[in-house]
């Protein structure tokens, strides 16, 4: 086994070169790490035809009904056949899974949507 002894200047030069590379403003890093970071940001929420959602801080599931004011004649929101007790834009607790929503009880135009668990779901699309 051969022992090669370097000087402390060699070590300092290597450290200085490494520091200079970072300070130059060049992008240094692993592309896989960058991809995983972006994936993590995207996986914190999502969207579908009826709305969008983000993870809830406490792990419970919530619903927010947005954009009711623009609907003609919509006096009360009905969720799963029961009056939704919250006003537009107010967060209310709900179970995850499949739900139906309607504007006014007698309307008969129920819209179906699915709420993932542990999210705040913003229902915001009343179209077909």
NORGIUR-V829344 format. One record per residue. RES is the residue in three letters. PHI is phi in whole degrees, 0 to 359 (999 if undefined). Layout:
# NORGIUR-V829344
res->RES phi->PHI
res->RES phi->PHI
This chain:
# NORGIUR-V829344
res->UNK phi->999
res->UNK phi->257
res->UNK phi->256
res->UNK phi->250
res->UNK phi->259
res->UNK phi->259
res->UNK phi->268
res->UNK phi->293
res->UNK phi->296
res->UNK phi->299
res->UNK phi->295
res->UNK phi->297
res->UNK phi->296
res->UNK phi->296
res->UNK phi->294
res->UNK phi->295
res->UNK phi->299
res->UNK phi->296
res->UNK phi->296
res->UNK phi->298
res->UNK phi->298
res->UNK phi->288
res->UNK phi->288
res->UNK phi->294
res->UNK phi->91
res->UNK phi->289
res->UNK phi->281
res->UNK phi->237
res->UNK phi->155
res->UNK phi->269
res->UNK phi->300
res->UNK phi->295
res->UNK phi->295
res->UNK phi->298
res->UNK phi->298
res->UNK phi->296
res->UNK phi->296
res->UNK phi->296
res->UNK phi->299
res->UNK phi->298
res->UNK phi->297
res->UNK phi->289
res->UNK phi->285
res->UNK phi->281
res->UNK phi->199
res->UNK phi->186
res->UNK phi->205
res->UNK phi->215
res->UNK phi->301
res->UNK phi->270
res->UNK phi->177
res->UNK phi->224
res->UNK phi->215
res->UNK phi->221
res->UNK phi->297
res->UNK phi->274
res->UNK phi->291
res->UNK phi->262
res->UNK phi->82
res->UNK phi->271
res->UNK phi->251
res->UNK phi->225
res->UNK phi->232
res->UNK phi->234
res->UNK phi->266
res->UNK phi->256
res->UNK phi->61
res->UNK phi->272
res->UNK phi->304
res->UNK phi->285
res->UNK phi->277
res->UNK phi->291
res->UNK phi->71
res->UNK phi->272
res->UNK phi->261
res->UNK phi->214
res->UNK phi->268
res->UNK phi->244
res->UNK phi->239
res->UNK phi->53
res->UNK phi->81
res->UNK phi->235
res->UNK phi->297
res->UNK phi->279
res->UNK phi->282
res->UNK phi->255
res->UNK phi->284
res->UNK phi->303
res->UNK phi->82
res->UNK phi->261
res->UNK phi->283
res->UNK phi->226
res->UNK phi->292
res->UNK phi->204
res->UNK phi->276
res->UNK phi->290
res->UNK phi->123
res->UNK phi->279
res->UNK phi->219
res->UNK phi->237
res->UNK phi->227
res->UNK phi->215
res->UNK phi->258
res->UNK phi->74
res->UNK phi->298
res->UNK phi->276
res->UNK phi->301
res->UNK phi->80
res->UNK phi->264
res->UNK phi->288
res->UNK phi->250
res->UNK phi->261
res->UNK phi->203
res->UNK phi->238
res->UNK phi->254
res->UNK phi->293
res->UNK phi->288
res->UNK phi->63
res->UNK phi->227
res->UNK phi->254
res->UNK phi->262
res->UNK phi->257
res->UNK phi->280
res->UNK phi->219
res->UNK phi->230
res->UNK phi->260
res->UNK phi->287
res->UNK phi->292
